[in-house]
Amino acid sequence: MRAVGAVVVLAVLCVCDAVRFGQLCSGNPANNRRTSDSWGQGHYGARRGTRVHAGLDIVCSDGAAVYAPCDVTLGGRLTVYTDASLCFKLFYVNPDRTSGSVRKGERIGTMMPMQSVYPGITSHVHVQLCDKSDPTQYF
């Protein structure tokens, strides 16, 4: 298995209570999840050899726009954000910017080209909570 050459993690802090995430990716208004493909499954807790998948994969086509799923404060590129509030990370997103506040539904970046690294995978944004708990409830 090849690693993505430039995995980008965009750490964000939700500034709203009782969060229900909005559309994450253009072309996927229902936030459909990655099911099974030749690379595995995208649900929280899926087996990855000897490890467990600690996030949830939301289908997103290579190059598609990625939106803020709630009002967020961007916490930076490749940053582990440890605030006690709801914090999550988005993997495989090329961010438009890496700091400041963004409103729910605003574009925050574009989906990176997963197909060039993982041929045949269902391209997706990996959503992971900072405490590695199950993010499914927010979708």
N, CA, C and O atoms as a GROMACS GRO file, in nm:
protein
  556
    1MET      N    1   0.084  -0.118   0.000
    1MET     CA    2   0.000   0.000   0.000
    1MET      C    3   0.089   0.124   0.000
    1MET      O    4   0.179   0.136   0.083
    2ARG      N    5   0.064   0.214  -0.092
    2ARG     CA    6   0.141   0.338  -0.100
    2ARG      C    7   0.077   0.445  -0.014
    2ARG      O    8  -0.045   0.450  -0.001
    3ALA      N    9   0.159   0.529   0.044
    3ALA     CA   10   0.108   0.640   0.126
    3ALA      C   11   0.081   0.760   0.037
    3ALA      O   12   0.148   0.780  -0.064
    4VAL      N   13  -0.017   0.838   0.075
    4VAL     CA   14  -0.046   0.961   0.002
    4VAL      C   15   0.073   1.054   0.021
    4VAL      O   16   0.115   1.079   0.134
    5GLY      N   17   0.126   1.104  -0.089
    5GLY     CA   18   0.245   1.188  -0.084
    5GLY      C   19   0.229   1.313   0.000
    5GLY      O   20   0.324   1.355   0.067
    6ALA      N   21   0.112   1.372  -0.001
    6ALA     CA   22   0.092   1.496   0.073
    6ALA      C   23  -0.042   1.492   0.143
    6ALA      O   24  -0.135   1.563   0.106
    7VAL      N   25  -0.051   1.408   0.244
    7VAL     CA   26  -0.175   1.401   0.321
    7VAL      C   27  -0.191   1.533   0.393
    7VAL      O   28  -0.101   1.578   0.464
    8VAL      N   29  -0.304   1.593   0.374
    8VAL     CA   30  -0.331   1.720   0.440
    8VAL      C   31  -0.439   1.697   0.543
    8VAL      O   32  -0.546   1.643   0.512
    9VAL      N   33  -0.411   1.737   0.663
    9VAL     CA   34  -0.508   1.730   0.770
    9VAL      C   35  -0.548   1.872   0.802
    9VAL      O   36  -0.464   1.957   0.830
   10LEU      N   37  -0.677   1.896   0.798
   10LEU     CA   38  -0.727   2.028   0.835
   10LEU      C   39  -0.801   2.009   0.967
   10LEU      O   40  -0.909   1.949   0.969
   11ALA      N   41  -0.746   2.061   1.075
   11ALA     CA   42  -0.809   2.047   1.206
   11ALA      C   43  -0.906   2.162   1.225
   11ALA      O   44  -0.874   2.278   1.198
   12VAL      N   45  -1.024   2.129   1.273
   12VAL     CA   46  -1.126   2.232   1.291
   12VAL      C   47  -1.195   2.215   1.426
   12VAL      O   48  -1.204   2.104   1.479
   13LEU      N   49  -1.241   2.323   1.479
   13LEU     CA   50  -1.311   2.326   1.606
   13LEU      C   51  -1.452   2.375   1.580
   13LEU      O   52  -1.472   2.487   1.534
   14CYS      N   53  -1.551   2.291   1.608
   14CYS     CA   54  -1.690   2.333   1.590
   14CYS      C   55  -1.726   2.430   1.701
   14CYS      O   56  -1.691   2.409   1.818
   15VAL      N   57  -1.797   2.535   1.664
   15VAL     CA   58  -1.835   2.635   1.762
   15VAL      C   59  -1.984   2.630   1.790
   15VAL      O   60  -2.042   2.729   1.836
   16CYS      N   61  -2.047   2.516   1.762
   16CYS     CA   62  -2.190   2.505   1.785
   16CYS      C   63  -2.220   2.383   1.871
   16CYS      O   64  -2.148   2.284   1.868
   17ASP      N   65  -2.328   2.392   1.948
   17ASP     CA   66  -2.371   2.280   2.031
   17ASP      C   67  -2.468   2.194   1.952
   17ASP      O   68  -2.521   2.238   1.850
   18ALA      N   69  -2.492   2.073   1.997
   18ALA     CA   70  -2.588   1.982   1.934
   18ALA      C   71  -2.568   1.980   1.782
   18ALA      O   72  -2.663   2.003   1.707
   19VAL      N   73  -2.447   1.954   1.739
   19VAL     CA   74  -2.408   1.962   1.600
   19VAL      C   75  -2.471   1.851   1.516
   19VAL      O   76  -2.472   1.735   1.555
   20ARG      N   77  -2.521   1.889   1.400
   20ARG     CA   78  -2.558   1.796   1.294
   20ARG      C   79  -2.487   1.851   1.171
   20ARG      O   80  -2.520   1.960   1.124
   21PHE      N   81  -2.390   1.775   1.119
   21PHE     CA   82  -2.310   1.824   1.009
   21PHE      C   83  -2.391   1.842   0.882
   21PHE      O   84  -2.477   1.761   0.850
   22GLY      N   85  -2.361   1.950   0.811
   22GLY     CA   86  -2.420   1.975   0.681
   22GLY      C   87  -2.339   1.903   0.574
   22GLY      O   88  -2.250   1.824   0.604
   23GLN      N   89  -2.372   1.930   0.449
   23GLN     CA   90  -2.305   1.867   0.335
   23GLN      C   91  -2.155   1.892   0.343
   23GLN      O   92  -2.111   2.006   0.358
   24LEU      N   93  -2.077   1.785   0.332
   24LEU     CA   94  -1.932   1.795   0.340
   24LEU      C   95  -1.866   1.811   0.204
   24LEU      O   96  -1.763   1.878   0.192
   25CYS      N   97  -1.925   1.750   0.100
   25CYS     CA   98  -1.860   1.747  -0.030
   25CYS      C   99  -1.959   1.775  -0.142
   25CYS      O  100  -2.070   1.723  -0.141
   26SER      N  101  -1.919   1.856  -0.241
   26SER     CA  102  -2.006   1.880  -0.356
   26SER      C  103  -2.032   1.746  -0.425
   26SER      O  104  -1.944   1.661  -0.432
   27GLY      N  105  -2.152   1.729  -0.475
   27GLY     CA  106  -2.188   1.604  -0.540
   27GLY      C  107  -2.235   1.496  -0.445
   27GLY      O  108  -2.273   1.387  -0.489
   28ASN      N  109  -2.234   1.524  -0.315
   28ASN     CA  110  -2.278   1.426  -0.215
   28ASN      C  111  -2.360   1.497  -0.107
   28ASN      O  112  -2.316   1.505   0.008
   29PRO      N  113  -2.479   1.549  -0.141
   29PRO     CA  114  -2.558   1.625  -0.044
   29PRO      C  115  -2.606   1.542   0.074
   29PRO      O  116  -2.637   1.598   0.179
   30ALA      N  117  -2.612   1.410   0.060
   30ALA     CA  118  -2.659   1.323   0.169
   30ALA      C  119  -2.544   1.273   0.257
   30ALA      O  120  -2.567   1.195   0.349
   31ASN      N  121  -2.421   1.318   0.230
   31ASN     CA  122  -2.304   1.270   0.305
   31ASN      C  123  -2.297   1.117   0.306
   31ASN      O  124  -2.275   1.055   0.410
   32ASN      N  125  -2.316   1.057   0.187
   32ASN     CA  126  -2.305   0.912   0.177
   32ASN      C  127  -2.167   0.867   0.220
   32ASN      O  128  -2.067   0.932   0.190
   33ARG      N  129  -2.163   0.755   0.288
   33ARG     CA  130  -2.039   0.702   0.342
   33ARG      C  131  -1.976   0.601   0.247
   33ARG      O  132  -2.045   0.533   0.171
   34ARG      N  133  -1.846   0.594   0.253
   34ARG     CA  134  -1.773   0.493   0.175
   34ARG      C  135  -1.810   0.356   0.230
   34ARG      O  136  -1.801   0.332   0.350
   35THR      N  137  -1.849   0.267   0.142
   35THR     CA  138  -1.882   0.131   0.185
   35THR      C  139  -1.759   0.044   0.162
   35THR      O  140  -1.652   0.076   0.213
   36SER      N  141  -1.771  -0.062   0.088
   36SER     CA  142  -1.661  -0.155   0.068
   36SER      C  143  -1.601  -0.140  -0.070
   36SER      O  144  -1.673  -0.130  -0.170
   37ASP      N  145  -1.469  -0.138  -0.077
   37ASP     CA  146  -1.398  -0.140  -0.205
   37ASP      C  147  -1.273  -0.226  -0.186
   37ASP      O  148  -1.255  -0.285  -0.080
   38SER      N  149  -1.188  -0.233  -0.286
   38SER     CA  150  -1.071  -0.321  -0.277
   38SER      C  151  -0.971  -0.278  -0.170
   38SER      O  152  -0.880  -0.354  -0.137
   39TRP      N  153  -0.988  -0.158  -0.115
   39TRP     CA  154  -0.899  -0.108  -0.011
   39TRP      C  155  -0.957  -0.125   0.129
   39TRP      O  156  -0.890  -0.094   0.227
   40GLY      N  157  -1.080  -0.173   0.139
   40GLY     CA  158  -1.143  -0.193   0.270
   40GLY      C  159  -1.276  -0.123   0.279
   40GLY      O  160  -1.342  -0.097   0.179
   41GLN      N  161  -1.314  -0.092   0.403
   41GLN     CA  162  -1.441  -0.026   0.430
   41GLN      C  163  -1.415   0.105   0.504
   41GLN      O  164  -1.310   0.123   0.566
   42GLY      N  165  -1.512   0.198   0.495
   42GLY     CA  166  -1.491   0.330   0.550
   42GLY      C  167  -1.567   0.363   0.677
   42GLY      O  168  -1.564   0.477   0.723
   43HIS      N  169  -1.634   0.263   0.736
   43HIS     CA  170  -1.707   0.294   0.860
   43HIS      C  171  -1.611   0.299   0.979
   43HIS      O  172  -1.501   0.243   0.974
   44TYR      N  173  -1.655   0.365   1.083
   44TYR     CA  174  -1.576   0.374   1.206
   44TYR      C  175  -1.559   0.233   1.262
   44TYR      O  176  -1.655   0.157   1.271
   45GLY      N  177  -1.437   0.199   1.298
   45GLY     CA  178  -1.409   0.068   1.356
   45GLY      C  179  -1.374  -0.040   1.255
   45GLY      O  180  -1.346  -0.153   1.294
   46ALA      N  181  -1.374  -0.008   1.126
   46ALA     CA  182  -1.338  -0.108   1.024
   46ALA      C  183  -1.195  -0.156   1.047
   46ALA      O  184  -1.110  -0.079   1.091
   47ARG      N  185  -1.170  -0.280   1.019
   47ARG     CA  186  -1.036  -0.336   1.037
   47ARG      C  187  -0.944  -0.286   0.928
   47ARG      O  188  -0.982  -0.278   0.811
   48ARG      N  189  -0.823  -0.252   0.964
   48ARG     CA  190  -0.717  -0.211   0.872
   48ARG      C  191  -0.595  -0.296   0.904
   48ARG      O  192  -0.496  -0.246   0.959
   49GLY      N  193  -0.601  -0.424   0.871
   49GLY     CA  194  -0.492  -0.514   0.909
   49GLY      C  195  -0.493  -0.531   1.060
   49GLY      O  196  -0.588  -0.585   1.116
   50THR      N  197  -0.387  -0.485   1.126
   50THR     CA  198  -0.377  -0.498   1.271
   50THR      C  199  -0.431  -0.377   1.346
   50THR      O  200  -0.430  -0.376   1.469
   51ARG      N  201  -0.478  -0.276   1.274
   51ARG     CA  202  -0.531  -0.158   1.342
   51ARG      C  203  -0.679  -0.140   1.309
   51ARG      O  204  -0.735  -0.211   1.226
   52VAL      N  205  -0.739  -0.043   1.374
   52VAL     CA  206  -0.882  -0.014   1.357
   52VAL      C  207  -0.896   0.127   1.298
   52VAL      O  208  -0.826   0.219   1.339
   53HIS      N  209  -0.987   0.142   1.203
   53HIS     CA  210  -1.015   0.271   1.140
   53HIS      C  211  -1.078   0.364   1.244
   53HIS      O  212  -1.186   0.333   1.296
   54ALA      N  213  -1.014   0.474   1.274
   54ALA     CA  214  -1.057   0.565   1.381
   54ALA      C  215  -1.138   0.683   1.329
   54ALA      O  216  -1.150   0.784   1.398
   55GLY      N  217  -1.191   0.671   1.208
   55GLY     CA  218  -1.270   0.780   1.152
   55GLY      C  219  -1.384   0.728   1.069
   55GLY      O  220  -1.417   0.609   1.074
   56LEU      N  221  -1.445   0.817   0.993
   56LEU     CA  222  -1.556   0.785   0.904
   56LEU      C  223  -1.524   0.847   0.769
   56LEU      O  224  -1.486   0.963   0.761
   57ASP      N  225  -1.540   0.769   0.662
   57ASP     CA  226  -1.510   0.816   0.528
   57ASP      C  227  -1.636   0.860   0.456
   57ASP      O  228  -1.730   0.782   0.440
   58ILE      N  229  -1.639   0.986   0.413
   58ILE     CA  230  -1.752   1.043   0.340
   58ILE      C  231  -1.711   1.054   0.193
   58ILE      O  232  -1.610   1.116   0.160
   59VAL      N  233  -1.791   0.995   0.105
   59VAL     CA  234  -1.761   0.992  -0.038
   59VAL      C  235  -1.743   1.133  -0.093
   59VAL      O  236  -1.823   1.223  -0.066
   60CYS      N  237  -1.636   1.151  -0.171
   60CYS     CA  238  -1.606   1.280  -0.232
   60CYS      C  239  -1.519   1.256  -0.354
   60CYS      O  240  -1.414   1.193  -0.343
   61SER      N  241  -1.560   1.304  -0.468
   61SER     CA  242  -1.483   1.285  -0.591
   61SER      C  243  -1.355   1.367  -0.590
   61SER      O  244  -1.350   1.477  -0.534
   62ASP      N  245  -1.251   1.312  -0.651
   62ASP     CA  246  -1.126   1.385  -0.664
   62ASP      C  247  -1.151   1.522  -0.725
   62ASP      O  248  -1.219   1.533  -0.827
   63GLY      N  249  -1.098   1.626  -0.664
   63GLY     CA  250  -1.112   1.762  -0.714
   63GLY      C  251  -1.240   1.834  -0.674
   63GLY      O  252  -1.257   1.952  -0.704
   64ALA      N  253  -1.332   1.764  -0.606
   64ALA     CA  254  -1.460   1.824  -0.567
   64ALA      C  255  -1.439   1.927  -0.456
   64ALA      O  256  -1.342   1.921  -0.381
   65ALA      N  257  -1.533   2.021  -0.447
   65ALA     CA  258  -1.529   2.120  -0.339
   65ALA      C  259  -1.566   2.054  -0.207
   65ALA      O  260  -1.656   1.970  -0.202
   66VAL      N  261  -1.496   2.092  -0.101
   66VAL     CA  262  -1.524   2.043   0.034
   66VAL      C  263  -1.573   2.162   0.115
   66VAL      O  264  -1.514   2.270   0.110
   67TYR      N  265  -1.683   2.141   0.189
   67TYR     CA  266  -1.748   2.249   0.264
   67TYR      C  267  -1.735   2.228   0.414
   67TYR      O  268  -1.718   2.116   0.462
   68ALA      N  269  -1.743   2.339   0.487
   68ALA     CA  270  -1.745   2.332   0.633
   68ALA      C  271  -1.878   2.268   0.675
   68ALA      O  272  -1.984   2.318   0.639
   69PRO      N  273  -1.874   2.157   0.749
   69PRO     CA  274  -1.997   2.090   0.788
   69PRO      C  275  -2.072   2.159   0.901
   69PRO      O  276  -2.187   2.124   0.929
   70CYS      N  277  -2.010   2.256   0.965
   70CYS     CA  278  -2.073   2.339   1.068
   70CYS      C  279  -1.990   2.466   1.079
   70CYS      O  280  -1.887   2.477   1.013
   71ASP      N  281  -2.032   2.560   1.161
   71ASP     CA  282  -1.950   2.679   1.184
   71ASP      C  283  -1.822   2.634   1.253
   71ASP      O  284  -1.828   2.567   1.356
   72VAL      N  285  -1.707   2.670   1.196
   72VAL     CA  286  -1.581   2.618   1.248
   72VAL      C  287  -1.476   2.727   1.259
   72VAL      O  288  -1.483   2.831   1.193
   73THR      N  289  -1.379   2.699   1.342
   73THR     CA  290  -1.256   2.776   1.347
   73THR      C  291  -1.147   2.683   1.296
   73THR      O  292  -1.123   2.577   1.354
   74LEU      N  293  -1.082   2.722   1.189
   74LEU     CA  294  -0.977   2.638   1.131
   74LEU      C  295  -0.855   2.639   1.221
   74LEU      O  296  -0.809   2.745   1.264
   75GLY      N  297  -0.806   2.520   1.249
   75GLY     CA  298  -0.695   2.506   1.343
   75GLY      C  299  -0.562   2.477   1.278
   75GLY      O  300  -0.463   2.454   1.348
   76GLY      N  301  -0.556   2.477   1.146
   76GLY     CA  302  -0.427   2.465   1.080
   76GLY      C  303  -0.406   2.338   1.001
   76GLY      O  304  -0.480   2.240   1.015
   77ARG      N  305  -0.305   2.342   0.919
   77ARG     CA  306  -0.264   2.230   0.837
   77ARG      C  307  -0.171   2.142   0.919
   77ARG      O  308  -0.078   2.191   0.983
   78LEU      N  309  -0.196   2.011   0.916
   78LEU     CA  310  -0.113   1.914   0.987
   78LEU      C  311  -0.096   1.949   1.135
   78LEU      O  312   0.014   1.940   1.190
   79THR      N  313  -0.205   1.989   1.196
   79THR     CA  314  -0.205   2.027   1.336
   79THR      C  315  -0.299   1.938   1.413
   79THR      O  316  -0.412   1.914   1.370
   80VAL      N  317  -0.256   1.887   1.526
   80VAL     CA  318  -0.345   1.813   1.614
   80VAL      C  319  -0.403   1.915   1.711
   80VAL      O  320  -0.331   1.969   1.795
   81TYR      N  321  -0.532   1.940   1.699
   81TYR     CA  322  -0.599   2.042   1.778
   81TYR      C  323  -0.658   1.975   1.901
   81TYR      O  324  -0.736   1.882   1.888
   82THR      N  325  -0.622   2.019   2.019
   82THR     CA  326  -0.660   1.948   2.141
   82THR      C  327  -0.758   2.023   2.229
   82THR      O  328  -0.766   1.998   2.349
   83ASP      N  329  -0.834   2.115   2.173
   83ASP     CA  330  -0.935   2.187   2.249
   83ASP      C  331  -1.038   2.089   2.303
   83ASP      O  332  -1.066   1.988   2.238
   84ALA      N  333  -1.096   2.118   2.418
   84ALA     CA  334  -1.193   2.027   2.480
   84ALA      C  335  -1.328   2.026   2.407
   84ALA      O  336  -1.405   1.932   2.424
   85SER      N  337  -1.358   2.128   2.327
   85SER     CA  338  -1.482   2.131   2.251
   85SER      C  339  -1.474   2.028   2.139
   85SER      O  340  -1.370   1.966   2.117
   86LEU      N  341  -1.588   2.010   2.068
   86LEU     CA  342  -1.585   1.917   1.956
   86LEU      C  343  -1.478   1.959   1.857
   86LEU      O  344  -1.482   2.070   1.805
   87CYS      N  345  -1.386   1.874   1.833
   87CYS     CA  346  -1.277   1.899   1.741
   87CYS      C  347  -1.271   1.782   1.645
   87CYS      O  348  -1.284   1.667   1.686
   88PHE      N  349  -1.252   1.810   1.518
   88PHE     CA  350  -1.237   1.703   1.422
   88PHE      C  351  -1.135   1.740   1.317
   88PHE      O  352  -1.102   1.857   1.298
   89LYS      N  353  -1.086   1.637   1.248
   89LYS     CA  354  -0.985   1.655   1.145
   89LYS      C  355  -1.040   1.601   1.015
   89LYS      O  356  -1.111   1.500   1.013
   90LEU      N  357  -1.008   1.668   0.906
   90LEU     CA  358  -1.047   1.624   0.773
   90LEU      C  359  -0.919   1.588   0.698
   90LEU      O  360  -0.831   1.672   0.679
   91PHE      N  361  -0.909   1.462   0.654
   91PHE     CA  362  -0.792   1.415   0.581
   91PHE      C  363  -0.823   1.417   0.432
   91PHE      O  364  -0.938   1.400   0.390
   92TYR      N  365  -0.720   1.437   0.351
   92TYR     CA  366  -0.724   1.435   0.205
   92TYR      C  367  -0.793   1.558   0.147
   92TYR      O  368  -0.850   1.553   0.038
   93VAL      N  369  -0.787   1.669   0.220
   93VAL     CA  370  -0.844   1.795   0.174
   93VAL      C  371  -0.729   1.893   0.151
   93VAL      O  372  -0.643   1.911   0.238
   94ASN      N  373  -0.729   1.956   0.035
   94ASN     CA  374  -0.634   2.063   0.008
   94ASN      C  375  -0.705   2.192   0.047
   94ASN      O  376  -0.791   2.240  -0.028
   95PRO      N  377  -0.671   2.251   0.162
   95PRO     CA  378  -0.748   2.365   0.213
   95PRO      C  379  -0.725   2.493   0.135
   95PRO      O  380  -0.616   2.518   0.085
   96ASP      N  381  -0.831   2.573   0.126
   96ASP     CA  382  -0.820   2.706   0.066
   96ASP      C  383  -0.742   2.798   0.160
   96ASP      O  384  -0.668   2.885   0.115
   97ARG      N  385  -0.759   2.778   0.289
   97ARG     CA  386  -0.685   2.852   0.391
   97ARG      C  387  -0.680   2.763   0.516
   97ARG      O  388  -0.753   2.665   0.524
   98THR      N  389  -0.595   2.798   0.610
   98THR     CA  390  -0.576   2.711   0.726
   98THR      C  391  -0.603   2.777   0.861
   98THR      O  392  -0.578   2.718   0.965
   99SER      N  393  -0.655   2.899   0.858
   99SER     CA  394  -0.688   2.965   0.985
   99SER      C  395  -0.809   3.056   0.965
   99SER      O  396  -0.846   3.089   0.852
  100GLY      N  397  -0.868   3.093   1.075
  100GLY     CA  398  -0.983   3.182   1.071
  100GLY      C  399  -1.113   3.107   1.091
  100GLY      O  400  -1.114   2.985   1.112
  101SER      N  401  -1.222   3.180   1.086
  101SER     CA  402  -1.355   3.123   1.106
  101SER      C  403  -1.425   3.104   0.973
  101SER      O  404  -1.409   3.184   0.880
  102VAL      N  405  -1.503   2.998   0.964
  102VAL     CA  406  -1.578   2.965   0.843
  102VAL      C  407  -1.719   2.925   0.884
  102VAL      O  408  -1.738   2.856   0.985
  103ARG      N  409  -1.818   2.968   0.808
  103ARG     CA  410  -1.959   2.935   0.836
  103ARG      C  411  -1.996   2.802   0.771
  103ARG      O  412  -1.939   2.763   0.670
  104LYS      N  413  -2.092   2.735   0.830
  104LYS     CA  414  -2.143   2.609   0.778
  104LYS      C  415  -2.181   2.627   0.631
  104LYS      O  416  -2.251   2.721   0.594
  105GLY      N  417  -2.133   2.534   0.546
  105GLY     CA  418  -2.165   2.537   0.404
  105GLY      C  419  -2.066   2.614   0.317
  105GLY      O  420  -2.071   2.603   0.195
  106GLU      N  421  -1.977   2.691   0.379
  106GLU     CA  422  -1.875   2.762   0.301
  106GLU      C  423  -1.767   2.665   0.255
  106GLU      O  424  -1.733   2.570   0.326
  107ARG      N  425  -1.715   2.690   0.137
  107ARG     CA  426  -1.608   2.606   0.084
  107ARG      C  427  -1.482   2.624   0.169
  107ARG      O  428  -1.443   2.736   0.202
  108ILE      N  429  -1.419   2.511   0.204
  108ILE     CA  430  -1.295   2.516   0.280
  108ILE      C  431  -1.177   2.460   0.203
  108ILE      O  432  -1.062   2.476   0.245
  109GLY      N  433  -1.204   2.393   0.090
  109GLY     CA  434  -1.094   2.338   0.010
  109GLY      C  435  -1.144   2.246  -0.098
  109GLY      O  436  -1.262   2.247  -0.133
  110THR      N  437  -1.052   2.164  -0.150
  110THR     CA  438  -1.086   2.066  -0.253
  110THR      C  439  -1.033   1.928  -0.214
  110THR      O  440  -0.935   1.915  -0.142
  111MET      N  441  -1.102   1.828  -0.265
  111MET     CA  442  -1.063   1.690  -0.242
  111MET      C  443  -0.934   1.661  -0.317
  111MET      O  444  -0.920   1.695  -0.434
  112MET      N  445  -0.839   1.598  -0.248
  112MET     CA  446  -0.711   1.563  -0.311
  112MET      C  447  -0.731   1.444  -0.406
  112MET      O  448  -0.831   1.373  -0.395
  113PRO      N  449  -0.638   1.422  -0.498
  113PRO     CA  450  -0.652   1.316  -0.597
  113PRO      C  451  -0.618   1.176  -0.543
  113PRO      O  452  -0.506   1.127  -0.562
  114MET      N  453  -0.712   1.114  -0.477
  114MET     CA  454  -0.687   0.982  -0.419
  114MET      C  455  -0.664   0.874  -0.524
  114MET      O  456  -0.586   0.781  -0.501
  115GLN      N  457  -0.731   0.885  -0.639
  115GLN     CA  458  -0.721   0.781  -0.741
  115GLN      C  459  -0.578   0.765  -0.793
  115GLN      O  460  -0.539   0.656  -0.835
  116SER      N  461  -0.501   0.872  -0.792
  116SER     CA  462  -0.364   0.862  -0.841
  116SER      C  463  -0.274   0.788  -0.742
  116SER      O  464  -0.166   0.743  -0.780
  117VAL      N  465  -0.316   0.776  -0.618
  117VAL     CA  466  -0.238   0.710  -0.516
  117VAL      C  467  -0.296   0.572  -0.482
  117VAL      O  468  -0.222   0.476  -0.464
  118TYR      N  469  -0.428   0.565  -0.473
  118TYR     CA  470  -0.498   0.441  -0.439
  118TYR      C  471  -0.595   0.405  -0.551
  118TYR      O  472  -0.716   0.421  -0.534
  119PRO      N  473  -0.548   0.356  -0.666
  119PRO     CA  474  -0.637   0.324  -0.778
  119PRO      C  475  -0.750   0.229  -0.735
  119PRO      O  476  -0.725   0.126  -0.672
  120GLY      N  477  -0.873   0.265  -0.769
  120GLY     CA  478  -0.988   0.181  -0.738
  120GLY      C  479  -1.053   0.208  -0.604
  120GLY      O  480  -1.159   0.152  -0.576
  121ILE      N  481  -0.993   0.292  -0.521
  121ILE     CA  482  -1.056   0.324  -0.392
  121ILE      C  483  -1.174   0.417  -0.419
  121ILE      O  484  -1.175   0.489  -0.519
  122THR      N  485  -1.272   0.416  -0.331
  122THR     CA  486  -1.378   0.516  -0.336
  122THR      C  487  -1.320   0.642  -0.275
  122THR      O  488  -1.292   0.647  -0.156
  123SER      N  489  -1.300   0.745  -0.356
  123SER     CA  490  -1.241   0.870  -0.305
  123SER      C  491  -1.330   0.925  -0.194
  123SER      O  492  -1.453   0.918  -0.202
  124HIS      N  493  -1.267   0.978  -0.090
  124HIS     CA  494  -1.342   1.019   0.028
  124HIS      C  495  -1.265   1.118   0.114
  124HIS      O  496  -1.142   1.126   0.107
  125VAL      N  497  -1.339   1.193   0.193
  125VAL     CA  498  -1.282   1.274   0.300
  125VAL      C  499  -1.291   1.188   0.426
  125VAL      O  500  -1.398   1.138   0.460
  126HIS      N  501  -1.179   1.172   0.493
  126HIS     CA  502  -1.174   1.098   0.619
  126HIS      C  503  -1.202   1.198   0.731
  126HIS      O  504  -1.129   1.296   0.746
  127VAL      N  505  -1.305   1.172   0.809
  127VAL     CA  506  -1.343   1.259   0.921
  127VAL      C  507  -1.306   1.188   1.050
  127VAL      O  508  -1.351   1.076   1.075
  128GLN      N  509  -1.225   1.252   1.131
  128GLN     CA  510  -1.181   1.190   1.256
  128GLN      C  511  -1.193   1.290   1.370
  128GLN      O  512  -1.144   1.402   1.359
  129LEU      N  513  -1.257   1.250   1.478
  129LEU     CA  514  -1.265   1.336   1.596
  129LEU      C  515  -1.131   1.334   1.667
  129LEU      O  516  -1.060   1.233   1.664
  130CYS      N  517  -1.097   1.443   1.730
  130CYS     CA  518  -0.966   1.454   1.795
  130CYS      C  519  -0.946   1.350   1.905
  130CYS      O  520  -0.834   1.307   1.929
  131ASP      N  521  -1.054   1.309   1.971
  131ASP     CA  522  -1.041   1.206   2.074
  131ASP      C  523  -1.056   1.065   2.017
  131ASP      O  524  -1.057   0.967   2.092
  132LYS      N  525  -1.068   1.055   1.884
  132LYS     CA  526  -1.081   0.929   1.810
  132LYS      C  527  -1.208   0.851   1.842
  132LYS      O  528  -1.214   0.730   1.820
  133SER      N  529  -1.309   0.920   1.895
  133SER     CA  530  -1.438   0.854   1.916
  133SER      C  531  -1.514   0.852   1.783
  133SER      O  532  -1.469   0.913   1.686
  134ASP      N  533  -1.626   0.784   1.778
  134ASP     CA  534  -1.704   0.764   1.656
  134ASP      C  535  -1.775   0.891   1.611
  134ASP      O  536  -1.859   0.942   1.684
  135PRO      N  537  -1.743   0.944   1.491
  135PRO     CA  538  -1.807   1.066   1.442
  135PRO      C  539  -1.941   1.042   1.372
  135PRO      O  540  -2.005   1.138   1.329
  136THR      N  541  -1.984   0.917   1.360
  136THR     CA  542  -2.105   0.883   1.284
  136THR      C  543  -2.227   0.962   1.330
  136THR      O  544  -2.309   1.002   1.247
  137GLN      N  545  -2.241   0.985   1.460
  137GLN     CA  546  -2.359   1.055   1.513
  137GLN      C  547  -2.378   1.196   1.458
  137GLN      O  548  -2.489   1.249   1.460
  138TYR      N  549  -2.270   1.257   1.408
  138TYR     CA  550  -2.280   1.393   1.357
  138TYR      C  551  -2.328   1.398   1.212
  138TYR      O  552  -2.359   1.506   1.161
  139PHE      N  553  -2.335   1.283   1.147
  139PHE     CA  554  -2.383   1.274   1.010
  139PHE      C  555  -2.521   1.213   1.009
  139PHE      O  556  -2.580   1.196   0.902
   0.00000   0.00000   0.00000
